[in-house]
């Protein structure tokens, strides 16, 4: 239930802030240096968060493998 509330709040905030952005003139929105720097910043943050998620996922995999080997050392060849 909590996830649905968070998802609803994110959707509401997105809808609230999207309308003023789309109401701007296209000339002012696209021609500025700030627009392109914002795109570069967003792309960099997106790649960074993706790498962070992959690193966390790989850490969980390695932790599980180490715990499995610690519990049953005879299966170390099959786990790694």
N, C-alpha and C positions, 0 to 999 in steps of 0.2 A: 504494500500500500504506500509505503514511504517513497519508493521509486517512482510511482505514478505521480505523486505530489511534486517531486523534484522535476520530473519530466514536464509536467504541466506548467510549473513556474518558469522553466527555461523556454518553453514555447511561448508563453505570455510575454516574457521579456523580449524575446526575439521579434515578436509581432509589434510590440510597442516601439522598439528602436528602429525597425526596418522602414516604417512608414515615413518618418522625416528624411531619412537618407534617400529614399526613392523620389521624394518630392523636390529634390534639388535639381537645378538646371544641369543638363548633361555636359555642357561646355565647362562649367566650373568644376564639375566632379572629376572629369577625365584629364583635363589639361594641366592640373597642378602637379608639382613635384611631390607633394605630400601624399597624393593618391598612390603613386607608384612606390614610394617608400613604405607606405602602409601595406601594400601587397607583398613587398619583399620581407618586411617584418613578420607578417602573418605566415608567409611560407616558411620562414626560418623557425618560427615558434612551432608550426605544425610538424616539421621534420624533427625538431628537438623532442617534442612530446611523443612522437612515434618511436623514436630511438629509445626514449625513456621506458615506454611500455614494453618494447622488445627486450630491453635489458632486464626489466623486472621479471618478465616471463621466462627468460633463459635462466635467471637466478633461481626461480622456483623449480625448474626442471633439474638443474644441477643439485639443488638441495634435496629433492626427492630421490635422485640417484644415489647421493651420498648416504641418505638415511636408509635406503634399501640395502646398500652394501654393508652398512654398519649392522643392520639387523641380521643379514644372512650373507656372510663373506664368501660363501661357496658359489654364489650366483654372480660374482663380480664380472665375469667374462660375458655374461648375457646382458647385464644392465648397461655396461659402458660401450 
